Amino acid sequence: MASPDDTPRESCPGRIIDVIGRAFAIGAVGGGAYHFLKGFNSNPTGTRLVGGWQTAMMNAPRIGGQCAVWGGLLSAFECSIVYLRQKEDPLNFIAAGAATGGLLRMRQGVVPAARSALFGGVVLALMKGPEIMLSNDVTRPPREPIFVEDLSGGAHGEDGDS
């Protein structure tokens, strides 16, 4: 059985479109659920379901669109970095997250953009950090086994009986 890492990844233009669609769906469903509950709690007793539904229908597409933009930029930056480095590793994803965070905050100025870029890089580094550590641990050659010699001269079991 092949692991997910063994399967080839989709080409970059197709991957970007795929990520945009998935991010929109995740954002719309998650945002819809969140805003449904928010609308449900803020309406009076007789109109809770209708109020929750209306709030979800108003806000879910907006949240889905925001997630789609974020995911599309992240994927586009990742594809660009993979093309420039000619290497596929988790550092591409981390750098793409930093670039995405910075670009999305660029309208507020350089300092907020730099802060957001740093935050984006750190969050994705925390997500990909275990993967990097595990890949380094798996690729490291195994150590030689350590044999302990019996100093008393006889072969003894664990309980000391021979």
C-alpha positions in Angstrom: 0.0 0.0 0.0 1.4 3.4 -1.0 1.6 6.2 1.5 0.2 9.6 0.6 3.8 10.9 0.2 4.5 8.3 -2.5 1.8 9.5 -4.8 2.7 12.3 -7.3 1.2 15.7 -6.6 -1.1 17.4 -9.1 0.5 20.0 -11.4 0.5 23.5 -10.0 -2.3 25.2 -12.0 -4.6 22.4 -11.2 -3.5 22.3 -7.6 -4.2 26.0 -7.2 -7.8 25.6 -8.5 -8.4 22.5 -6.4 -7.2 24.3 -3.2 -9.4 27.3 -4.0 -12.4 25.1 -4.3 -11.7 23.1 -1.2 -10.9 26.2 0.9 -14.2 27.9 -0.3 -16.1 24.8 0.7 -14.5 24.5 4.1 -14.9 28.2 4.8 -18.5 28.2 3.7 -19.5 25.2 5.8 -17.5 26.2 8.8 -18.6 29.9 8.6 -22.2 28.9 7.9 -22.2 26.7 11.0 -20.6 29.4 13.2 -22.9 32.1 12.0 -26.0 29.9 12.3 -25.2 29.3 15.9 -24.5 33.0 16.4 -27.8 34.0 14.8 -29.6 31.3 16.6 -28.4 32.6 20.0 -29.1 36.3 19.2 -32.7 36.0 18.0 -35.8 35.8 20.2 -37.3 32.4 21.1 -39.9 32.2 18.3 -37.5 33.1 15.5 -34.3 31.3 16.4 -34.2 28.9 13.5 -35.1 31.4 10.9 -32.7 34.0 12.3 -29.9 31.5 12.5 -30.6 30.4 8.9 -30.7 34.0 7.6 -27.4 34.9 9.4 -25.7 31.8 8.0 -26.9 32.5 4.5 -25.7 36.1 4.7 -22.2 35.3 6.0 -21.2 31.9 4.8 -20.3 33.0 1.2 -18.2 35.8 2.6 -16.2 33.5 4.9 -15.9 30.9 2.1 -14.6 33.6 -0.2 -12.0 34.8 2.3 -10.8 31.2 2.8 -10.6 30.7 -0.9 -8.5 33.8 -1.4 -6.2 32.7 1.4 -5.9 29.1 0.2 -5.4 30.2 -3.4 -2.6 32.6 -2.6 -0.9 30.1 -0.3 -1.0 27.5 -3.1 0.2 30.0 -5.7 3.1 31.1 -3.5 4.0 27.5 -2.7 4.0 26.5 -6.4 6.2 29.6 -7.2 8.7 28.7 -4.4 8.8 25.1 -5.5 9.6 26.3 -9.1 12.3 28.7 -7.9 14.0 26.2 -5.5 13.4 23.1 -7.6 12.9 21.2 -4.3 9.7 19.9 -2.7 9.9 20.2 1.1 7.9 21.6 4.0 10.0 24.8 4.0 8.2 25.9 0.8 4.9 25.7 2.6 6.2 27.8 5.6 7.6 30.4 3.3 4.4 30.5 1.3 2.4 31.0 4.5 4.6 34.0 5.4 4.3 35.5 2.0 0.5 35.0 2.0 0.1 36.6 5.4 2.2 39.6 4.4 0.5 40.1 1.0 -3.0 40.0 2.5 -2.1 42.6 5.1 -0.2 44.9 2.7 -3.0 47.4 2.5 -2.5 48.3 6.2 1.2 49.2 5.7 4.6 47.7 6.0 4.7 47.0 9.7 1.4 45.2 9.9 2.3 43.2 6.8 5.6 42.2 8.3 3.9 41.2 11.6 1.3 39.2 9.7 4.0 37.5 7.5 5.9 36.5 10.7 2.7 35.2 12.2 1.8 33.2 9.1 5.3 31.7 8.9 5.3 30.8 12.6 1.8 29.2 12.5 2.7 27.1 9.5 6.1 26.2 11.0 4.2 24.9 14.0 2.0 22.9 11.7 4.9 21.5 9.6 7.5 21.3 12.4 6.6 17.8 13.5 6.7 16.7 9.9 10.2 18.1 9.4 11.4 16.5 12.7 9.9 13.1 11.7 11.3 13.2 8.2 14.8 14.0 9.7 14.4 11.2 12.2 13.3 8.6 9.6 16.0 9.5 7.1 18.8 9.3 9.7 20.7 6.0 9.5 20.1 3.7 12.5 22.7 3.5 15.3 24.7 0.4 15.9 23.2 -1.7 18.7 24.9 -1.6 22.1 25.8 -5.0 23.5 26.3 -5.3 27.3 28.9 -7.9 28.3 28.3 -10.1 31.3 31.0 -9.1 33.7 30.4 -12.0 36.2 31.5 -14.6 33.6 28.2 -16.6 33.5 25.1 -16.3 31.5 22.2 -15.2 33.7 18.6 -14.6 33.0 16.7 -11.5 34.0 16.0 -12.8 37.5 19.6 -13.9 38.1 19.0 -17.7 37.8 21.3 -19.7 35.6 
